[in-house]
Amino acid sequence: MAKKKKKSLTVASRGFGKKNLTGELNKAEACLAREQWGKAHKILSELGEQYPNEKKIWTWLSAVCFELEDMQGYQRACEHWVELEPNNGEVLLSLGFAYLRNFHPLLALTMFRRALETPLNSEQIADINKQIPLLEKFAEEAKANFTPDTEDWWELALRHEQGQAYLEEGEYEKAREAEQKVLDSQPNFVPARNNLSLIYWMAENPDSAITTAKSVLETESNNIHALSNLVRFFAQLGDDVAAQPYAARLKTDENPNSWNSWTKKIEGLSFLGDDEGIVEVYEQWQKEGTQVEKTDPYFNHLVAAALARCDRLEDTKKHWDIALSTPSSKRAIAQQNRHDLRRPVGQRHGAWPFSLTEWFPPKTVKAFRQILSSLNQGHNARKLESTLKTFFDQDPIFLKRLPRILERGGPEGQTFLVSMAEHMHHPDLIAAIKDFALGQNGTDQLRTQAAMYAVKAGVLGKENVRMWQGGQWREIMLMAYEIYNEPEKSKHSKKVASWLEQSVLLLREPSKATAQEAEELLQKAIAAEPEAPDVMFNLAAAQLYLGRELEAKALIHQVHERFPDYLFARTTLAKFHTQNRDFEAAEALLAPIRKLDRFHATEFDALMDAQIELEVAKKNYQGAQTWIDMWAGAAPHHPQIARWESRIQQI
C-alpha cells in the first residue's frame, strides 16, 4: 500500500455550496488531529458532493478511508484525486494499490504503468515492478476471454473491469453503460452479461437480473457466476426452493476455472445457509483450487463462517485470521465473528456471513430503511405496529427471510428481530421467534428473551421447556412477566409522600449524614402513617446504612409479618436467609413471588437480584445465568447484571 505522508493543512476556499468550505474543512482538520476518523469521514464525504473539485477534500478523505480500512472508499477518493492531478505519481500509485486490493487487476496495471511515467523514488518503482509481472498474467487471462481476432480486447477488458468497479461503488448507471458498451462490441462476452445481471439486481430490477443470468446459462450451462448469482437472487427473494437447483449445479462443477469462481460458489451457498455444501466446495478447493482465493478476505471469511457452524474451530480461526490480515470491506464482519467465537458458548451469536441488509433484495432494504427513518421521528407503540404490519403486507419478502436472519444474522439481525417482537405481534414473526428460542443460534440471553415473548403470545408454554443453555439442552421453567415502569399511584398524604420521596433521594448515595437525615424524615412519616410498609422498609434501609443491622433486620421481619405481600421486604429477607445458607427458607420466600404475572420494574429487579444470589450461593451457576438472561431481557442495561455476569465468569 502506498505510504501516507503528513501534509500541511492549509486550505483555500473556493466556490459556493450549502456549507462553508473553510469552516467545514477546519472541523475536519480538528477531527483528523484527534483521530476521529468517523466524524472526519462524514464531514469530508458531504463536502465532496458539494465541492467535487477541491483537491484537499480527496487528499484527506483517502487518508481517512485508509485509517478506517474502507478500501472501496479509499479507491473512490483516490479516483477523484487522480481526476484533479492526473500526473501525480504518488496518487496514481495509491490508486493502483487500491484497485489491486479490490481485485481489479487491469485497472491496477493501468495505474502502475501511468505511475512509472512520472517521477518516483526507487522504492516506489521497485514496488510497482514487483506487481506488474503478476498483473500481466491476469491480462493474458483476460485476453483469452475474447476471440483471437479481437484487436481491441484490452479496451474492452478494461471497460468491463471498470464497470465492475462502478458496480461495487454503487454507480449503477455508469456500470450499466460500461458493460453495455462491451456487449455492443462483443454480444457473447459472458463476464459482462454476468455483471449486467448484478447491476440490474442492485438497481432494483429483479426480473431483468434473473432473466439476464438465465440467458448466460443458455450458452454456458455451468457458468459459476451466473449460477451463484441466481442462487443469491432467489435466496434474497425468500424463494429457497427456486434457488436449490442452481445451488446443486454449483456443487457439481469440480474444476471451475473462471475468475474468483471458488469464491462465487461459496457466496451462493452462503445465501442458502448450506454449510455442509460450503465445506464440500472448500475441500475441493484445497485439492485443486487456484492461488487467488488463498488471500481473498471475502473467500476466507465465508469459509470460516461455515466451518464455525460445522464445529471445525481450528480451521475456522485460521481462515478468519487470513481474512483479518489485510484491509477489506469484509474485515469488520470477520473481526466481529472472530470476537464472538472467543466468548463463552452461552454468549455466542453463532457465525454469520453477511450483515443484516445483505440478506434482502435492494428494494426491500430501501423500503425498510424508509420505514425505520419515519419511525425514528417518533411514534407510539400502536403506530409502530400498524406501520410495520403495512410494510409486511406490502413486502412479504422481509417475513420470508426472518428464520434465516434469526439463524445466522449475527448480533445485529438477531437482536433487532427479537426486539421487534416486543412491539409487533405478527404471526409469522412470533412463529420465527419461537423457533429461534427453541434452537441453538443466538446467545442464551437472546433466546430466553425470545422465549418470553413466545409465552406472552400464547405459542409456548412455561413449564418443562427444552432449551439450549450453556452449550447443552436443559428443561427449564420460563417466567414470562409483564414489566411496567409507570409510577404507582401514591397512597400517602402529600406530606408523607414528600418525606418519603426526599428520604429515597437521600438514600440513593448515602453517607452517615444523609442516612441520618433520611431516618428523621421517615420517623416523622411513620408517626403520621404507621401502617405504611414502604415507609417502614426505607427506614430499615437507613438503619442499615447507619450500621444498626440488628435493629434494621428486626424491622424488616416486622414489615414482612404485618404485610406478607410487600415484595421488597420478602426479597430482602430471602437474601438474609441466603447469606445464612438457609436456602430452603430463602426459596420459600421467593417461590410465591415467581408465580406473579406483573411487576413494577423495581420489583422485578429485586426479585432477580435475590434469585440470582440464591442460585450462586447454591453453586447453581447455570441456573443463575438463566435468571441473568431473563433480567437482561427486561432491563439490558441494569448495572447489577454486569456485576453478576462478571462474578460468575470469575468463579
N, C-alpha and C positions, 0 to 999 in steps of 0.2 A: 504494500500500500504506500502511496506517496506520502512523504513525511509532511506533517503540518508545521508551518513556521509562524512564529508570532509576528504580527504586523501592527504598525501604528494604527490607532483607531481614530484618525481624523476623518471628518465627514463633510461633504459638501452637499447642501440641499439643492435639489433641482426638481422642477416640475411641481404640480399640484395634485392633491388627492384628498381622500376623506380624512386621512390622518396626516399630521405634520411629520415630515420625513426626519428632520433633525431631532425632534423630540422623541420620536419612536426609536430611532437608532441609539439615542442616548440611553433609553431604557434597556434596549438590547445589550448595549455595551456593559451596563451595570450587571445584567444577568450573566453575561459571559465572565465578568470578573469574579462573580460569586459562584460560578459553575452551575447556575440554574438553567440547565440545558432545555428542559421542557418549556419554561417560560420564554426563553430566548427563541425557541423554535416557533412558538405561537406568534410572537411579535414579528419575526422575520418573514414567516410564511404569509402573513397578512400584508406586510409591506411589499413582498414580491409580486402580489396580484396588482397592487396599485402603482408600483414603480418598477416595472419589469426591466428597465434599462439602467438601474442603479447597481453598479458592479459590487459595491460594498455589501449589499444585501446577500448576494450569492456567495461572496467570499466567506462571510460569517456563517451563512446557512449551511454551506458544505462542511465547515468545521463542526458545527453543532450536530448535524446528522451523523457525522463520523463518531462523535462522542456518544451519541445515542444508539450507535450500531444500527442505524436505519440506512441500509445500503441502497435501497430504492430512492430514498430522499437524497442521499449523497449523490447518487447518479443524476437525479433531476437538477440539483443545484449546480453540479459541475457542467451539465449540458447548457444551462443558462449562462454560466460563466464563460464557457467556450464561445458562445454566440457573441459575447461582448469583447472577448480577447481571443480571436481565432488563432493567433500566432504565439500565444503564451505556452511555452513548452511544459512548464510545471503543471498547468491546468490540463493540458492535453494528456499528460502522463497520469494525472489523478483520475480523469475521466476514463482513460484506458483501463486502469486497475478497477474502477467501479464496474465497467462493463464485464471485465474478466470475473469479478466476484459474483456478478449477477448472471453468469453463464451466457454471455453474448460475445462469443469468441471473434466473430468477424468485425464487429464494431470495435472491440478491443484492439484487434490487429490494425484497423484503420487509424485509430488514435495514436498507437505506438509509432506507426510509420510517419504520421504527421509530426509527432514529437521529435523524432530523430532529425527532422529538417530544421529544428530550432536549436538555439544554444542550450546545452545541458551539461551538467558535470559528469565526470567519468563514472561515478557510482550510479547515476540515473541511467546512463547509456548501458551500463552492464546489466541493470535490472531489466531493461527492455530487451536486450539481446538474449537474455535467458528465456524470455516468454515467446519471442517471435517464432522459433522453430516449431514449438508445440502448436501455436495458433495456425501456422501454415499447414500443418497436418489436418486441422479442422477445416481449413479452407478447401483442401483437396477432397475431404469427405463431402463437403457441401457441393462441390463441383459434380461429384458423382450422382447427385440427385437430378441432374439435368441431362438431357440428351447430348451426345458428343458434339453436335453441330451448333450448340447454343453459345454463340460468341459473347453475349452479354450476361453470362451466368453470374459473374461477380456482382454486377449491379443488382441483378435480381435477388441473389442470395443475401446481399447486404440490405436490400429493401425489405425482404422477408424478416430478417432479424430485427430491423428497426420497427417493423410492425409488431413483433413480439414484445419489444421494449415498450412501445406505446401502450400495448395491452396491459402490461404489468403496472404501468404508471397511471392507468385509468383514462388514458386519452383514446377513447374507443372510436371516435370518428377518424382521427388520424391513423389509428391502427387499421381500420377497415379500408381506408383509401390506399394505404401502403400495400396491403395484401391483395386488394383488388387489382392494382396495377401489375402485380406479379402474375396474377391469374389471367389478366388480359393478354399477357405475352405467352404464358405457359398454363393453359387451362387445366392441365392434368398434374400440376405441381401439388402433390398431396400435402406437404407440410403447410402450405399457405391455406389450403382448404380446412385443415385441422385448426389452424389459428383463427380462421374466419368463423368457425363454429363457436369457438370460445368467445370471440368478440360479440357475436350475436347474443350469446348467453349473458355476458356481463352487461350488455346494452338492453337487457330485459326483453329479449325477443326469443323465448324458449323454443317456439315452433321452428323458426329458421335455424336455430342452433342444432336441434335434433335432426332436422332434415339434411343439413349440410354434413353432419357427422355420419349419418347413414349413407349419404352419397359416396363418401370416402370408401366405405366397406363394399360398395358395389364394384369398385375397381381393385381394392386391396382388402380382401375379406378378413385378414388377420392384422390389420393395421393397429398397432398397440395404442397409439394416441387417440384414434377415433373410438376404439373400444373403451378405453379408460374414460374419455370424455362422456360417452353415453352412459356409462355406469354412474358417473358423477351427476349428470343431468337428472336421470331418473331418480337416483337416491335423494338428491336435494328436493325433488318434487314430491318425495314421500312415496314413490312407487318402486319399492324394492323388488317386487315381482317382475316388473319390466326390465329392471337392471340385471337380474340374475343371469340370463342367457349370455349377456355380454361379459359379465364377470367370469363365467365358466370358460369362455373363449380366451380371456386374458390369461388364465392359468395354464391353458393347454399349449400355448406357444412357448416352447422351452429354450428357444435360441433367438431372442429379439436382437435386432441389430440397428434399430433406428436410434436417433439421438435421445439419450436420457430415458430409454424405454423401460428400464427396470424401475425407475422412479415412478413413471406413469402407471405401470402395473400396480405398484403398491399404493399409489394415491387412490386409484379407483376402488381397490379392495378396502381401503381405509374408510371411504364414504359408506360402504356397506357394513362396516364393523366385522369384516371377515378376518379375524386374527389368525386362524389356522391357515387360511389361504395365503396371507401375507408371509407367514413363516415358511410355507411351502415355496413361495417365489423367492424368498430370501435365501433359502438353502440352494435353490437352483443358481442364484446369482453367485453364491460362494464358490460353486463348482466351475462356472463358466462365464461369469459376468465381466464387464469391461472395468477399466480403472476409473471411469468418470465418477461413478457413484461413491467411491471409497471416501472421498472428502466432501461430498454433496451434503450440506446440513439438512436439507429437506428430506432426502432419502434416509439418512441416518436417524432423524427424529421419528419419521413414520415407522421405520423398522423397530426402533426402541419402544415405541408405544405398544406395538403388537406383541413384542417379546415380553414386555412387562405384564401384559394381560395373560400370557401363557406361562408366567412364573419362571421365565429364564432370565433371572435378575442379573447375573454376571454379564451376559451378552448385552442386556439392556443398558447397564451402566456404561459399557464400552462404547456403544453407539451414541448415547446422549453426550458422552464426553467428546466424541468426534464432532457432533452437531454444535457443541459449545466452543469448539476450538477456533472458529472463525466467525467474524461478524456476518449476520444474515438476517433476513426478515423472520426466520424461524428460531432465532437464538432465544428470544424471550420465552416462548412457549416451551422450548426444550428445557430451559433453566427452571421454569415453574414445575415441570414434570419431574425433573431431577430432584428438586427440593421436596416435592410431595412424596417421592419414593423413600426419602430419608426419614419421614415421620413414622411414629408408631403405627401399627397396622390399623388401629381403630380410628386414626386421624387422617387416613389417606382417602383421596377422592377417586383413585383409580386412573390409570393413564388415559390421556385424551390427546388425539392427534390434531384437532382443529379448534379454533376459537369458536365462540357461540355463533357468530354471524355466518361462519363458513358452512354451517350445516344447512343453510337455507338458500333458495334461489335469490338473486339480487332484488327482484321485485318485492318479495316478501320482506326482505331486510329493510328496504326503503320504506315500505308501508308501516312496518312495526316501529321503526325509528321515529316516524312522524307521529304515531300514536303515543309513544313514550314522551316525545317532546311536548305534545299537548297536555299530557297528564302531569308533567313536571310543573306546569303553570298553576297547578293547584286544583284538585277535585276531591270531593268527599268519596267515601268507600263505595257508596251506591253508584255514583257516576263512574268510578273506576271500573266496577264490574260490568256496567252497561256498555262502556266504551270497548272493553276487551271482548265482550261477547259479540258485539257487532263486528269487530275485527276478525274473530274466529269464524264467524258465519260467512264473512266475505272472502276470507283467505284460509281455507281449511288445511292448507299445507303446513301451517305452523303446528296445528294439533297433531298432524301425522308424524311430525318429527320429534314430538315430546319424548317418547320412550328412548330414542337414540341419544338425545341430549342428556337425559337423566342417567343413562347408562355410561356415556363417555363424553359428556360435555364439560368435564372439569369443574373446578370451583365456581367459575363464572356462571355456566349454564345450570348446574345443579342447584346452586344457592338461589339463583333468580327464579327458577320454576317452583321450588319449594316455597319461597316467599310469596310467589304469585298465588299459590293455593290458599293462602290465608284470606285473600280478597276475592278470588274468582272460583265459584263453585260449579264450574262446567263439568259435566260428567266425564268427558274424555280426559280432562286434566286430573280429576280426582282418581280415575282408574289408573292413570300413569303414575300418580303419586303413591298409590297403594302398592303397585308393583315395585316401585323404587324402594319403598320402606321395607319390603319383604325380600329384597335382593341383596347383593354383595357390593354394589357400587356406591360410592359416596362415603362420607365419614359416618361413624356411629351416631354422632350428634345430628347430622342432617337427616339420616334415616329415622331416628327417633322422632324428630320434629315432623317429618312426613307422616309417620305412623299416627301421631296425634291428630293431624288434620284428617286422616282417613277415618279415625274413630269418630271424630266430630261429625264427619259427613255421613256416618252410618254404614260405611262399606267395610269396616274392620272391627272385630270385637276387641275387648280389653284383656281378656284372660287367655293364658296359655298361648301367647303369640310367639311363633318361632321366628327369631330374628338373628341376623349375623351381627354379633357384638364381640369386639376384642379379638377378631380373627377366628371365631368359631360360632357354631349355631347354638343358640340358647332359647329356652322357653321363658318368656317374661310376661309380667302383667303390665299393661300400658295404663298410665294415668293421664287421661285426657281431660284437661281442666280449662275452664273459661277464666281468663285473667282480665281484670279491668283496672283502670288507673284513676277513674273519676273519684274525687274525694267523697267520703261518706257524709251524709247529712248529719250535722252536729246535733247531739242530744243534750248538749250542755247549755247553760245560760251564757249570755255574751261575756260576762265577767270571767266565768270559769274557762270558757273556750279560749279567751285571751291569755289567761295564766298558763293554760296547758300548751298553747302554741309557743309562747315565749320560752317555756321550760324545755320544750323539744328542741328549739333552736339552740339553746344554751348547751344541751347535752350532745349535740352533733359533733362538736370539737371540744370536749370537756377539759377543764382544768379544775383544780380544787376550788377556785373562786367561783367559776361558772356553775359547778355542780352544787355548791352551797346556795347560790342564788336560785338555781332551779328547784332545790329542795324547799326553800322558803315559799316559792310560788305554789308548788304542789301541795304543801301542807295547808295553805290557805284554800286551795281548790277542794281538798278532801273535806275540810271543815264545812265548806258550802255544799258539797255533794258527796256524802260518804259512801254512796252506792255506785261509784264510777270506777269500774275495773281498769280502764285505760289510765286514769289519773294515778291510781294505786300502783300500777305496773311501772309507770315512769318514775314514781317516787322511789321504787325499789332500784331502778336503774341509777338514779342519782346517788343512792346509798352505796351501791357497788362501786361507783366512781370514787366515792369518799372513803373506800376501804372498809366499810361496815358490812362485811359479807354475810355474817350470821343474821343480822337484822334484815338485810335485803332478801335473803333466801326465805326467811320466815314469812316475809310479806308476800313473796311470790306464791308460796304454798297457800297462804290465806286467800289470795286472789283466785287461785285455781279451785280451792274448796268452795268458795262462795259463788264463783262464776265459772263452772267447768267448761263452758263453751267459748270462753275467752281464749283465742288461739295463741296469743303471744305468751301468756303465762304457761300454757300447756307445752309449747315447743321449748321454752326456756327450761322448764322442769325436766323435759326429756333430755336436754343437753347436760343438765346436772347429773342425771342418772347415768348417762353415757360416760361422763368423766369419772364417775364412781364405779364404772364397769358393771353396773346393774342393767344389762342390755334388755332383759325381759321387761323391766319397769319402763324403760325408755320406749320400747316397741309398743307397749300397752297404751302409752300416751299418744303416740303418733298414728297408730292404726286407724282410729276413728276419723282423724283429720283427712287421711288419704282417701276416704270414701266420699268426701265432699266434691261437688262438681264445679264450684265457683269460688274464686278467691280475689281479694284485692291484691295488687302486685306486691305490697309489703308483706301480706300474709303468706303469699306463695314463697317469697324469699325466705321467710322464717322457717317454713316447713322444709324447703330444700336444704337449707343450711343444717338444720337439726338432723335430717335424714342422712345426709352425706357424712356428717360427723359420726353418726352411729355406725354406718357401714365401714368407714375407715377404722374405727375402733375395733370392730369385729374382724378386721383384715379382709373384708369382702370388697376388694378394690374394684373388681369388675362391676359389682352392684353399685358402688359409689360413682363409677364413671357413667353408668346408665342414668343416675339421678342428675349428675352434672350435665349430661347431654340434654336431659329434659329441661333443666333450668336454663341452659343456653338457648334452647328453642324459644323460650318465652322472653328471656332477658339477656340477649347475647353479650351485652357489654357490662353486665354486673361485675364489679371488681372482685367479689368473692369467688366467682367462677375461675378466674385466672389463678387465684390463690390456691384453690383446691386442686386444680389441674397440676400446678407446679408441685404441690405437696405429694400427690400420687406418683408423679414421674420420678421424684427423688427417693421413693420407698424401694 
